[in-house]
Structure formats: structure tokens, C-alpha cells
Amino acid sequence: MSIEVRKKQGESASALMFNFSKRIKRSGVLKEARKRIFYARKVNRIKRKLSAIHRSSKKKEIDRARRLGII
């Protein structure tokens, strides 16, 4: 999808850039590009499970250390 803006008679460069940026925003190209840049794939089930196991074991270690007065 290409966006084209033509310079009008007597139009300054800054006005041309303003019109171009306005047309880009209206077209949704910028929104789509940002969506693609920051897309994060979902973590698979096994990795989520392993992460949950790791978190729970770390939490148990911290609780145990608190009870013993180490922390």
C-alpha cells in the first residue's frame, strides 16, 4: 500500500510533510506497522508450566528463608 502526496503550487516543505504524515495516520499504515513491530508470540504450554513450577519453588524457598530468619 503506497501513499502518495503531491506538492501543490506554493506549498512549503513543512506543509507537505504535515499533509503526508496526516495521510499516513489516516490510512492506518502506522498503526499496522507498530502492531507488527511489537507482536509477541504466545509462550507454549510446556514453557508456561515450567515457569509456574520455577516460580512456586522460588516462593517456597523465600518463605522458608523468612521462617528461618535468613531474610
N, CA, C and O atoms as a Tripos MOL2 file, in Angstrom:
@<TRIPOS>MOLECULE
protein
  284   283    71     0     0
PROTEIN
NO_CHARGES

@<TRIPOS>ATOM
      1 N           0.8510   -1.1660    0.0000 N.3       1 MET1
      2 CA          0.0000    0.0000    0.0000 C.3       1 MET1
      3 C           0.8990    1.2310    0.0000 C.2       1 MET1
      4 O           1.5510    1.5200    1.0040 O.2       1 MET1
      5 N           0.9410    1.9530   -1.1040 N.am      2 SER2
      6 CA          1.7850    3.1360   -1.1590 C.3       2 SER2
      7 C           0.9330    4.3850   -0.9860 C.2       2 SER2
      8 O          -0.2050    4.4560   -1.4500 O.2       2 SER2
      9 N           1.5080    5.3540   -0.3150 N.am      3 ILE3
     10 CA          0.8200    6.6220   -0.0720 C.3       3 ILE3
     11 C           1.5550    7.6880   -0.8710 C.2       3 ILE3
     12 O           2.7790    7.8020   -0.7970 O.2       3 ILE3
     13 N           0.8100    8.4510   -1.6180 N.am      4 GLU4
     14 CA          1.4180    9.4590   -2.4690 C.3       4 GLU4
     15 C           0.8200   10.8170   -2.1420 C.2       4 GLU4
     16 O          -0.3990   10.9700   -2.0640 O.2       4 GLU4
     17 N           1.6910   11.8010   -1.9530 N.am      5 VAL5
     18 CA          1.2660   13.1810   -1.7120 C.3       5 VAL5
     19 C           2.0220   14.0480   -2.6980 C.2       5 VAL5
     20 O           3.2510   14.0080   -2.7550 O.2       5 VAL5
     21 N           1.2950   14.8240   -3.4670 N.am      6 ARG6
     22 CA          1.9380   15.7040   -4.4460 C.3       6 ARG6
     23 C           2.0100   17.1290   -3.9010 C.2       6 ARG6
     24 O           1.1060   17.5990   -3.2100 O.2       6 ARG6
     25 N           3.1010   17.7920   -4.2290 N.am      7 LYS7
     26 CA          3.3050   19.1640   -3.7820 C.3       7 LYS7
     27 C           2.4340   20.1050   -4.6030 C.2       7 LYS7
     28 O           2.4390   20.0740   -5.8330 O.2       7 LYS7
     29 N           1.6910   20.9350   -3.8960 N.am      8 LYS8
     30 CA          0.8300   21.9060   -4.5810 C.3       8 LYS8
     31 C           1.6250   23.1720   -4.8760 C.2       8 LYS8
     32 O           2.6970   23.3940   -4.3120 O.2       8 LYS8
     33 N           1.0980   23.9720   -5.7420 N.am      9 GLN9
     34 CA          1.7380   25.2330   -6.1160 C.3       9 GLN9
     35 C           1.8730   26.1260   -4.8830 C.2       9 GLN9
     36 O           0.8810   26.4280   -4.2190 O.2       9 GLN9
     37 N           3.1040   26.5490   -4.5800 N.am     10 GLY10
     38 CA          3.3480   27.4680   -3.4700 C.3      10 GLY10
     39 C           3.3180   26.7990   -2.1030 C.2      10 GLY10
     40 O           3.3380   27.4980   -1.0900 O.2      10 GLY10
     41 N           3.2720   25.4890   -2.0360 N.am     11 GLU11
     42 CA          3.2200   24.7880   -0.7490 C.3      11 GLU11
     43 C           4.6460   24.5990   -0.2210 C.2      11 GLU11
     44 O           5.5470   24.2000   -0.9580 O.2      11 GLU11
     45 N           4.8310   24.8950    1.0690 N.am     12 SER12
     46 CA          6.1630   24.7490    1.6570 C.3      12 SER12
     47 C           6.4530   23.2860    1.9660 C.2      12 SER12
     48 O           5.5590   22.4400    1.9740 O.2      12 SER12
     49 N           7.7300   23.0140    2.2190 N.am     13 ALA13
     50 CA          8.1470   21.6410    2.5230 C.3      13 ALA13
     51 C           7.5290   21.1570    3.8330 C.2      13 ALA13
     52 O           7.1530   19.9910    3.9500 O.2      13 ALA13
     53 N           7.4250   22.0540    4.8180 N.am     14 SER14
     54 CA          6.8490   21.6460    6.1090 C.3      14 SER14
     55 C           5.3580   21.3320    5.9640 C.2      14 SER14
     56 O           4.8530   20.4130    6.6080 O.2      14 SER14
     57 N           4.6600   22.0860    5.1260 N.am     15 ALA15
     58 CA          3.2450   21.8160    4.8900 C.3      15 ALA15
     59 C           3.0710   20.4860    4.1560 C.2      15 ALA15
     60 O           2.1290   19.7400    4.4200 O.2      15 ALA15
     61 N           3.9860   20.2000    3.2370 N.am     16 LEU16
     62 CA          3.9520   18.9280    2.5190 C.3      16 LEU16
     63 C           4.1720   17.7580    3.4860 C.2      16 LEU16
     64 O           3.4900   16.7360    3.4010 O.2      16 LEU16
     65 N           5.1240   17.9170    4.3970 N.am     17 MET17
     66 CA          5.3840   16.8700    5.3940 C.3      17 MET17
     67 C           4.1790   16.6930    6.3180 C.2      17 MET17
     68 O           3.8490   15.5700    6.6990 O.2      17 MET17
     69 N           3.5270   17.7870    6.6740 N.am     18 PHE18
     70 CA          2.3440   17.7200    7.5240 C.3      18 PHE18
     71 C           1.2300   16.9420    6.8270 C.2      18 PHE18
     72 O           0.5990   16.0770    7.4330 O.2      18 PHE18
     73 N           0.9930   17.2520    5.5550 N.am     19 ASN19
     74 CA         -0.0420   16.5440    4.7960 C.3      19 ASN19
     75 C           0.2840   15.0550    4.6490 C.2      19 ASN19
     76 O          -0.6000   14.2020    4.7330 O.2      19 ASN19
     77 N           1.5640   14.7610    4.4280 N.am     20 PHE20
     78 CA          1.9850   13.3800    4.2920 C.3      20 PHE20
     79 C           1.7590   12.6020    5.5890 C.2      20 PHE20
     80 O           1.2150   11.4980    5.5730 O.2      20 PHE20
     81 N           2.1770   13.1850    6.7040 N.am     21 SER21
     82 CA          2.0210   12.4960    7.9930 C.3      21 SER21
     83 C           0.5460   12.3320    8.3480 C.2      21 SER21
     84 O           0.1520   11.3230    8.9340 O.2      21 SER21
     85 N          -0.2640   13.3210    7.9920 N.am     22 LYS22
     86 CA         -1.6990   13.2290    8.2590 C.3      22 LYS22
     87 C          -2.3190   12.0910    7.4430 C.2      22 LYS22
     88 O          -3.1610   11.3470    7.9460 O.2      22 LYS22
     89 N          -1.8990   11.9600    6.1910 N.am     23 ARG23
     90 CA         -2.4340   10.9090    5.3310 C.3      23 ARG23
     91 C          -1.9670    9.5200    5.8030 C.2      23 ARG23
     92 O          -2.7220    8.5510    5.7260 O.2      23 ARG23
     93 N          -0.7400    9.4330    6.2820 N.am     24 ILE24
     94 CA         -0.2190    8.1680    6.8200 C.3      24 ILE24
     95 C          -1.0500    7.7420    8.0290 C.2      24 ILE24
     96 O          -1.4370    6.5790    8.1390 O.2      24 ILE24
     97 N          -1.3250    8.6860    8.9410 N.am     25 LYS25
     98 CA         -2.1030    8.3670   10.1430 C.3      25 LYS25
     99 C          -3.5080    7.9190    9.7790 C.2      25 LYS25
    100 O          -4.0270    6.9600   10.3510 O.2      25 LYS25
    101 N          -4.1240    8.6100    8.8310 N.am     26 ARG26
    102 CA         -5.4940    8.2710    8.4320 C.3      26 ARG26
    103 C          -5.5780    6.9180    7.7480 C.2      26 ARG26
    104 O          -6.5860    6.2220    7.8690 O.2      26 ARG26
    105 N          -4.5290    6.5390    7.0320 N.am     27 SER27
    106 CA         -4.5800    5.2870    6.2720 C.3      27 SER27
    107 C          -4.4430    4.0560    7.1620 C.2      27 SER27
    108 O          -4.8670    2.9660    6.7760 O.2      27 SER27
    109 N          -3.8580    4.2150    8.3480 N.am     28 GLY28
    110 CA         -3.7010    3.0810    9.2510 C.3      28 GLY28
    111 C          -2.4030    2.3280    9.0450 C.2      28 GLY28
    112 O          -2.1890    1.2920    9.6740 O.2      28 GLY28
    113 N          -1.5310    2.8210    8.1790 N.am     29 VAL29
    114 CA         -0.2570    2.1520    7.9100 C.3      29 VAL29
    115 C           0.6140    2.1650    9.1580 C.2      29 VAL29
    116 O           1.2470    1.1630    9.4910 O.2      29 VAL29
    117 N           0.6440    3.2920    9.8390 N.am     30 LEU30
    118 CA          1.4750    3.4310   11.0310 C.3      30 LEU30
    119 C           1.0130    2.4800   12.1320 C.2      30 LEU30
    120 O           1.8320    1.8380   12.7890 O.2      30 LEU30
    121 N          -0.2830    2.3960   12.3250 N.am     31 LYS31
    122 CA         -0.8390    1.5100   13.3460 C.3      31 LYS31
    123 C          -0.5020    0.0570   13.0520 C.2      31 LYS31
    124 O          -0.1500   -0.7030   13.9540 O.2      31 LYS31
    125 N          -0.6120   -0.3210   11.7900 N.am     32 GLU32
    126 CA         -0.3100   -1.6950   11.3830 C.3      32 GLU32
    127 C           1.1760   -2.0040   11.5700 C.2      32 GLU32
    128 O           1.5300   -3.1010   12.0020 O.2      32 GLU32
    129 N           2.0440   -1.0490   11.2480 N.am     33 ALA33
    130 CA          3.4870   -1.2540   11.3980 C.3      33 ALA33
    131 C           3.8570   -1.4340   12.8630 C.2      33 ALA33
    132 O           4.6660   -2.2990   13.1980 O.2      33 ALA33
    133 N           3.2750   -0.6280   13.7310 N.am     34 ARG34
    134 CA          3.5590   -0.7580   15.1610 C.3      34 ARG34
    135 C           3.0630   -2.0850   15.7020 C.2      34 ARG34
    136 O           3.7070   -2.7010   16.5520 O.2      34 ARG34
    137 N           1.9120   -2.5240   15.2040 N.am     35 LYS35
    138 CA          1.3690   -3.8060   15.6260 C.3      35 LYS35
    139 C           2.3340   -4.9330   15.2750 C.2      35 LYS35
    140 O           2.5250   -5.8640   16.0580 O.2      35 LYS35
    141 N           2.9380   -4.8440   14.0980 N.am     36 ARG36
    142 CA          3.8680   -5.8920   13.6630 C.3      36 ARG36
    143 C           5.1900   -5.8330   14.4130 C.2      36 ARG36
    144 O           5.7840   -6.8720   14.7000 O.2      36 ARG36
    145 N           5.6580   -4.6280   14.7340 N.am     37 ILE37
    146 CA          6.9320   -4.4810   15.4390 C.3      37 ILE37
    147 C           6.8390   -5.0760   16.8450 C.2      37 ILE37
    148 O           7.7410   -5.7940   17.2780 O.2      37 ILE37
    149 N           5.7600   -4.7790   17.5510 N.am     38 PHE38
    150 CA          5.6470   -5.1740   18.9460 C.3      38 PHE38
    151 C           4.8610   -6.4600   19.1430 C.2      38 PHE38
    152 O           4.3870   -6.7260   20.2480 O.2      38 PHE38
    153 N           4.7120   -7.2600   18.1000 N.am     39 TYR39
    154 CA          3.9940   -8.5190   18.2080 C.3      39 TYR39
    155 C           4.8170   -9.5100   19.0150 C.2      39 TYR39
    156 O           5.9960   -9.7290   18.7350 O.2      39 TYR39
    157 N           4.1910  -10.1010   20.0110 N.am     40 ALA40
    158 CA          4.8730  -11.1020   20.8280 C.3      40 ALA40
    159 C           4.1230  -12.4200   20.6940 C.2      40 ALA40
    160 O           2.9180  -12.4860   20.9380 O.2      40 ALA40
    161 N           4.8340  -13.4550   20.3090 N.am     41 ARG41
    162 CA          4.2020  -14.7510   20.1750 C.3      41 ARG41
    163 C           3.8280  -15.2920   21.5450 C.2      41 ARG41
    164 O           4.4780  -14.9870   22.5440 O.2      41 ARG41
    165 N           2.7800  -16.0910   21.5800 N.am     42 LYS42
    166 CA          2.3610  -16.6930   22.8370 C.3      42 LYS42
    167 C           3.3600  -17.7760   23.2320 C.2      42 LYS42
    168 O           3.8830  -18.5000   22.3850 O.2      42 LYS42
    169 N           3.6120  -17.8690   24.5330 N.am     43 VAL43
    170 CA          4.5210  -18.8860   25.0440 C.3      43 VAL43
    171 C           3.7780  -20.2160   25.0670 C.2      43 VAL43
    172 O           2.6090  -20.2700   25.4470 O.2      43 VAL43
    173 N           4.4520  -21.2820   24.6630 N.am     44 ASN44
    174 CA          3.7660  -22.5680   24.5960 C.3      44 ASN44
    175 C           3.4720  -23.1230   25.9940 C.2      44 ASN44
    176 O           3.9970  -22.6330   26.9940 O.2      44 ASN44
    177 N           2.6390  -24.1340   26.0410 N.am     45 ARG45
    178 CA          2.1190  -24.6630   27.2950 C.3      45 ARG45
    179 C           3.2210  -25.2220   28.1930 C.2      45 ARG45
    180 O           3.1890  -25.0150   29.4060 O.2      45 ARG45
    181 N           4.1830  -25.9180   27.6220 N.am     46 ILE46
    182 CA          5.2480  -26.5230   28.4250 C.3      46 ILE46
    183 C           6.1010  -25.4580   29.0990 C.2      46 ILE46
    184 O           6.4530  -25.5960   30.2710 O.2      46 ILE46
    185 N           6.4400  -24.3870   28.3650 N.am     47 LYS47
    186 CA          7.2430  -23.3220   28.9560 C.3      47 LYS47
    187 C           6.4740  -22.5990   30.0590 C.2      47 LYS47
    188 O           7.0540  -22.2310   31.0800 O.2      47 LYS47
    189 N           5.1650  -22.3940   29.8580 N.am     48 ARG48
    190 CA          4.3560  -21.7590   30.9080 C.3      48 ARG48
    191 C           4.3370  -22.6170   32.1550 C.2      48 ARG48
    192 O           4.4450  -22.1120   33.2720 O.2      48 ARG48
    193 N           4.2000  -23.9200   31.9580 N.am     49 LYS49
    194 CA          4.1500  -24.8580   33.0780 C.3      49 LYS49
    195 C           5.4760  -24.8620   33.8370 C.2      49 LYS49
    196 O           5.4900  -24.8080   35.0660 O.2      49 LYS49
    197 N           6.5830  -24.9250   33.1070 N.am     50 LEU50
    198 CA          7.9020  -24.9060   33.7370 C.3      50 LEU50
    199 C           8.1400  -23.5990   34.4980 C.2      50 LEU50
    200 O           8.7270  -23.5970   35.5810 O.2      50 LEU50
    201 N           7.6840  -22.5080   33.9270 N.am     51 SER51
    202 CA          7.8300  -21.2090   34.5750 C.3      51 SER51
    203 C           7.0310  -21.1600   35.8740 C.2      51 SER51
    204 O           7.5060  -20.6310   36.8790 O.2      51 SER51
    205 N           5.8220  -21.7090   35.8540 N.am     52 ALA52
    206 CA          4.9890  -21.7350   37.0500 C.3      52 ALA52
    207 C           5.6360  -22.5990   38.1350 C.2      52 ALA52
    208 O           5.6160  -22.2420   39.3130 O.2      52 ALA52
    209 N           6.2040  -23.7240   37.7370 N.am     53 ILE53
    210 CA          6.8890  -24.5980   38.7010 C.3      53 ILE53
    211 C           8.0850  -23.8710   39.3110 C.2      53 ILE53
    212 O           8.3060  -23.9340   40.5210 O.2      53 ILE53
    213 N           8.8450  -23.1900   38.4800 N.am     54 HIS54
    214 CA         10.0120  -22.4360   38.9560 C.3      54 HIS54
    215 C           9.5880  -21.3360   39.9400 C.2      54 HIS54
    216 O          10.2080  -21.1580   40.9880 O.2      54 HIS54
    217 N           8.5230  -20.6020   39.5890 N.am     55 ARG55
    218 CA          8.0500  -19.5340   40.4710 C.3      55 ARG55
    219 C           7.6170  -20.0860   41.8200 C.2      55 ARG55
    220 O           7.9450  -19.5230   42.8640 O.2      55 ARG55
    221 N           6.8760  -21.1940   41.7930 N.am     56 SER56
    222 CA          6.3800  -21.7430   43.0570 C.3      56 SER56
    223 C           7.5380  -22.2550   43.9070 C.2      56 SER56
    224 O           7.5110  -22.1050   45.1290 O.2      56 SER56
    225 N           8.5610  -22.8590   43.2850 N.am     57 SER57
    226 CA          9.6990  -23.3440   44.0730 C.3      57 SER57
    227 C          10.4790  -22.1750   44.6690 C.2      57 SER57
    228 O          10.9220  -22.2460   45.8160 O.2      57 SER57
    229 N          10.6500  -21.1050   43.9030 N.am     58 LYS58
    230 CA         11.3400  -19.9190   44.4270 C.3      58 LYS58
    231 C          10.5540  -19.3000   45.5840 C.2      58 LYS58
    232 O          11.1400  -18.8530   46.5700 O.2      58 LYS58
    233 N           9.2320  -19.2760   45.4590 N.am     59 LYS59
    234 CA          8.3890  -18.7180   46.5150 C.3      59 LYS59
    235 C           8.5330  -19.5470   47.7850 C.2      59 LYS59
    236 O           8.6090  -18.9890   48.8790 O.2      59 LYS59
    237 N           8.5720  -20.8810   47.6550 N.am     60 LYS60
    238 CA          8.7530  -21.7610   48.8170 C.3      60 LYS60
    239 C          10.1060  -21.5200   49.4740 C.2      60 LYS60
    240 O          10.2080  -21.4990   50.7010 O.2      60 LYS60
    241 N          11.1550  -21.3370   48.6540 N.am     61 GLU61
    242 CA         12.4900  -21.0600   49.2050 C.3      61 GLU61
    243 C          12.5010  -19.7630   49.9940 C.2      61 GLU61
    244 O          13.0810  -19.6960   51.0770 O.2      61 GLU61
    245 N          11.8660  -18.7360   49.4560 N.am     62 ILE62
    246 CA         11.8260  -17.4350   50.1320 C.3      62 ILE62
    247 C          11.0390  -17.5290   51.4330 C.2      62 ILE62
    248 O          11.4640  -16.9780   52.4490 O.2      62 ILE62
    249 N           9.8990  -18.2180   51.4210 N.am     63 ASP63
    250 CA          9.1020  -18.3920   52.6350 C.3      63 ASP63
    251 C           9.8990  -19.1450   53.7080 C.2      63 ASP63
    252 O           9.8680  -18.7890   54.8870 O.2      63 ASP63
    253 N          10.6060  -20.1830   53.2790 N.am     64 ARG64
    254 CA         11.4110  -20.9690   54.2080 C.3      64 ARG64
    255 C          12.5250  -20.1000   54.8130 C.2      64 ARG64
    256 O          12.7810  -20.1710   56.0150 O.2      64 ARG64
    257 N          13.1770  -19.2930   53.9920 N.am     65 ALA65
    258 CA         14.2330  -18.4230   54.4580 C.3      65 ALA65
    259 C          13.6990  -17.3770   55.4430 C.2      65 ALA65
    260 O          14.3780  -17.0260   56.4080 O.2      65 ALA65
    261 N          12.4950  -16.8880   55.2010 N.am     66 ARG66
    262 CA         11.8800  -15.9180   56.1220 C.3      66 ARG66
    263 C          11.5960  -16.5650   57.4790 C.2      66 ARG66
    264 O          11.8310  -15.9700   58.5310 O.2      66 ARG66
    265 N          11.0830  -17.7990   57.4270 N.am     67 ARG67
    266 CA         10.7760  -18.5030   58.6820 C.3      67 ARG67
    267 C          12.0290  -18.7750   59.4850 C.2      67 ARG67
    268 O          12.0030  -18.7250   60.7150 O.2      67 ARG67
    269 N          13.1260  -19.0600   58.8040 N.am     68 LEU68
    270 CA         14.3860  -19.3280   59.4780 C.3      68 LEU68
    271 C          15.1050  -18.0410   59.9060 C.2      68 LEU68
    272 O          16.0760  -18.0950   60.6600 O.2      68 LEU68
    273 N          14.6360  -16.9080   59.4340 N.am     69 GLY69
    274 CA         15.2260  -15.6320   59.8090 C.3      69 GLY69
    275 C          16.4230  -15.2410   58.9640 C.2      69 GLY69
    276 O          17.1760  -14.3420   59.3390 O.2      69 GLY69
    277 N          16.6070  -15.8900   57.8460 N.am     70 ILE70
    278 CA         17.7250  -15.5750   56.9640 C.3      70 ILE70
    279 C          17.4560  -14.2640   56.2140 C.2      70 ILE70
    280 O          18.3570  -13.4530   56.0000 O.2      70 ILE70
    281 N          16.2100  -14.0850   55.8270 N.am     71 ILE71
    282 CA         15.8290  -12.8600   55.0950 C.3      71 ILE71
    283 C          15.1710  -11.9060   56.0450 C.2      71 ILE71
    284 O          14.7710  -10.8130   55.6430 O.2      71 ILE71
@<TRIPOS>BOND
     1     1     2 1
     2     2     3 1
     3     3     4 2
     4     3     5 am
     5     5     6 1
     6     6     7 1
     7     7     8 2
     8     7     9 am
     9     9    10 1
    10    10    11 1
    11    11    12 2
    12    11    13 am
    13    13    14 1
    14    14    15 1
    15    15    16 2
    16    15    17 am
    17    17    18 1
    18    18    19 1
    19    19    20 2
    20    19    21 am
    21    21    22 1
    22    22    23 1
    23    23    24 2
    24    23    25 am
    25    25    26 1
    26    26    27 1
    27    27    28 2
    28    27    29 am
    29    29    30 1
    30    30    31 1
    31    31    32 2
    32    31    33 am
    33    33    34 1
    34    34    35 1
    35    35    36 2
    36    35    37 am
    37    37    38 1
    38    38    39 1
    39    39    40 2
    40    39    41 am
    41    41    42 1
    42    42    43 1
    43    43    44 2
    44    43    45 am
    45    45    46 1
    46    46    47 1
    47    47    48 2
    48    47    49 am
    49    49    50 1
    50    50    51 1
    51    51    52 2
    52    51    53 am
    53    53    54 1
    54    54    55 1
    55    55    56 2
    56    55    57 am
    57    57    58 1
    58    58    59 1
    59    59    60 2
    60    59    61 am
    61    61    62 1
    62    62    63 1
    63    63    64 2
    64    63    65 am
    65    65    66 1
    66    66    67 1
    67    67    68 2
    68    67    69 am
    69    69    70 1
    70    70    71 1
    71    71    72 2
    72    71    73 am
    73    73    74 1
    74    74    75 1
    75    75    76 2
    76    75    77 am
    77    77    78 1
    78    78    79 1
    79    79    80 2
    80    79    81 am
    81    81    82 1
    82    82    83 1
    83    83    84 2
    84    83    85 am
    85    85    86 1
    86    86    87 1
    87    87    88 2
    88    87    89 am
    89    89    90 1
    90    90    91 1
    91    91    92 2
    92    91    93 am
    93    93    94 1
    94    94    95 1
    95    95    96 2
    96    95    97 am
    97    97    98 1
    98    98    99 1
    99    99   100 2
   100    99   101 am
   101   101   102 1
   102   102   103 1
   103   103   104 2
   104   103   105 am
   105   105   106 1
   106   106   107 1
   107   107   108 2
   108   107   109 am
   109   109   110 1
   110   110   111 1
   111   111   112 2
   112   111   113 am
   113   113   114 1
   114   114   115 1
   115   115   116 2
   116   115   117 am
   117   117   118 1
   118   118   119 1
   119   119   120 2
   120   119   121 am
   121   121   122 1
   122   122   123 1
   123   123   124 2
   124   123   125 am
   125   125   126 1
   126   126   127 1
   127   127   128 2
   128   127   129 am
   129   129   130 1
   130   130   131 1
   131   131   132 2
   132   131   133 am
   133   133   134 1
   134   134   135 1
   135   135   136 2
   136   135   137 am
   137   137   138 1
   138   138   139 1
   139   139   140 2
   140   139   141 am
   141   141   142 1
   142   142   143 1
   143   143   144 2
   144   143   145 am
   145   145   146 1
   146   146   147 1
   147   147   148 2
   148   147   149 am
   149   149   150 1
   150   150   151 1
   151   151   152 2
   152   151   153 am
   153   153   154 1
   154   154   155 1
   155   155   156 2
   156   155   157 am
   157   157   158 1
   158   158   159 1
   159   159   160 2
   160   159   161 am
   161   161   162 1
   162   162   163 1
   163   163   164 2
   164   163   165 am
   165   165   166 1
   166   166   167 1
   167   167   168 2
   168   167   169 am
   169   169   170 1
   170   170   171 1
   171   171   172 2
   172   171   173 am
   173   173   174 1
   174   174   175 1
   175   175   176 2
   176   175   177 am
   177   177   178 1
   178   178   179 1
   179   179   180 2
   180   179   181 am
   181   181   182 1
   182   182   183 1
   183   183   184 2
   184   183   185 am
   185   185   186 1
   186   186   187 1
   187   187   188 2
   188   187   189 am
   189   189   190 1
   190   190   191 1
   191   191   192 2
   192   191   193 am
   193   193   194 1
   194   194   195 1
   195   195   196 2
   196   195   197 am
   197   197   198 1
   198   198   199 1
   199   199   200 2
   200   199   201 am
   201   201   202 1
   202   202   203 1
   203   203   204 2
   204   203   205 am
   205   205   206 1
   206   206   207 1
   207   207   208 2
   208   207   209 am
   209   209   210 1
   210   210   211 1
   211   211   212 2
   212   211   213 am
   213   213   214 1
   214   214   215 1
   215   215   216 2
   216   215   217 am
   217   217   218 1
   218   218   219 1
   219   219   220 2
   220   219   221 am
   221   221   222 1
   222   222   223 1
   223   223   224 2
   224   223   225 am
   225   225   226 1
   226   226   227 1
   227   227   228 2
   228   227   229 am
   229   229   230 1
   230   230   231 1
   231   231   232 2
   232   231   233 am
   233   233   234 1
   234   234   235 1
   235   235   236 2
   236   235   237 am
   237   237   238 1
   238   238   239 1
   239   239   240 2
   240   239   241 am
   241   241   242 1
   242   242   243 1
   243   243   244 2
   244   243   245 am
   245   245   246 1
   246   246   247 1
   247   247   248 2
   248   247   249 am
   249   249   250 1
   250   250   251 1
   251   251   252 2
   252   251   253 am
   253   253   254 1
   254   254   255 1
   255   255   256 2
   256   255   257 am
   257   257   258 1
   258   258   259 1
   259   259   260 2
   260   259   261 am
   261   261   262 1
   262   262   263 1
   263   263   264 2
   264   263   265 am
   265   265   266 1
   266   266   267 1
   267   267   268 2
   268   267   269 am
   269   269   270 1
   270   270   271 1
   271   271   272 2
   272   271   273 am
   273   273   274 1
   274   274   275 1
   275   275   276 2
   276   275   277 am
   277   277   278 1
   278   278   279 1
   279   279   280 2
   280   279   281 am
   281   281   282 1
   282   282   283 1
   283   283   284 2
@<TRIPOS>SUBSTRUCTURE
     1 MET1         2 RESIDUE 1 A MET
     2 SER2         6 RESIDUE 1 A SER
     3 ILE3        10 RESIDUE 1 A ILE
     4 GLU4        14 RESIDUE 1 A GLU
     5 VAL5        18 RESIDUE 1 A VAL
     6 ARG6        22 RESIDUE 1 A ARG
     7 LYS7        26 RESIDUE 1 A LYS
     8 LYS8        30 RESIDUE 1 A LYS
     9 GLN9        34 RESIDUE 1 A GLN
    10 GLY10       38 RESIDUE 1 A GLY
    11 GLU11       42 RESIDUE 1 A GLU
    12 SER12       46 RESIDUE 1 A SER
    13 ALA13       50 RESIDUE 1 A ALA
    14 SER14       54 RESIDUE 1 A SER
    15 ALA15       58 RESIDUE 1 A ALA
    16 LEU16       62 RESIDUE 1 A LEU
    17 MET17       66 RESIDUE 1 A MET
    18 PHE18       70 RESIDUE 1 A PHE
    19 ASN19       74 RESIDUE 1 A ASN
    20 PHE20       78 RESIDUE 1 A PHE
    21 SER21       82 RESIDUE 1 A SER
    22 LYS22       86 RESIDUE 1 A LYS
    23 ARG23       90 RESIDUE 1 A ARG
    24 ILE24       94 RESIDUE 1 A ILE
    25 LYS25       98 RESIDUE 1 A LYS
    26 ARG26      102 RESIDUE 1 A ARG
    27 SER27      106 RESIDUE 1 A SER
    28 GLY28      110 RESIDUE 1 A GLY
    29 VAL29      114 RESIDUE 1 A VAL
    30 LEU30      118 RESIDUE 1 A LEU
    31 LYS31      122 RESIDUE 1 A LYS
    32 GLU32      126 RESIDUE 1 A GLU
    33 ALA33      130 RESIDUE 1 A ALA
    34 ARG34      134 RESIDUE 1 A ARG
    35 LYS35      138 RESIDUE 1 A LYS
    36 ARG36      142 RESIDUE 1 A ARG
    37 ILE37      146 RESIDUE 1 A ILE
    38 PHE38      150 RESIDUE 1 A PHE
    39 TYR39      154 RESIDUE 1 A TYR
    40 ALA40      158 RESIDUE 1 A ALA
    41 ARG41      162 RESIDUE 1 A ARG
    42 LYS42      166 RESIDUE 1 A LYS
    43 VAL43      170 RESIDUE 1 A VAL
    44 ASN44      174 RESIDUE 1 A ASN
    45 ARG45      178 RESIDUE 1 A ARG
    46 ILE46      182 RESIDUE 1 A ILE
    47 LYS47      186 RESIDUE 1 A LYS
    48 ARG48      190 RESIDUE 1 A ARG
    49 LYS49      194 RESIDUE 1 A LYS
    50 LEU50      198 RESIDUE 1 A LEU
    51 SER51      202 RESIDUE 1 A SER
    52 ALA52      206 RESIDUE 1 A ALA
    53 ILE53      210 RESIDUE 1 A ILE
    54 HIS54      214 RESIDUE 1 A HIS
    55 ARG55      218 RESIDUE 1 A ARG
    56 SER56      222 RESIDUE 1 A SER
    57 SER57      226 RESIDUE 1 A SER
    58 LYS58      230 RESIDUE 1 A LYS
    59 LYS59      234 RESIDUE 1 A LYS
    60 LYS60      238 RESIDUE 1 A LYS
    61 GLU61      242 RESIDUE 1 A GLU
    62 ILE62      246 RESIDUE 1 A ILE
    63 ASP63      250 RESIDUE 1 A ASP
    64 ARG64      254 RESIDUE 1 A ARG
    65 ALA65      258 RESIDUE 1 A ALA
    66 ARG66      262 RESIDUE 1 A ARG
    67 ARG67      266 RESIDUE 1 A ARG
    68 LEU68      270 RESIDUE 1 A LEU
    69 GLY69      274 RESIDUE 1 A GLY
    70 ILE70      278 RESIDUE 1 A ILE
    71 ILE71      282 RESIDUE 1 A ILE
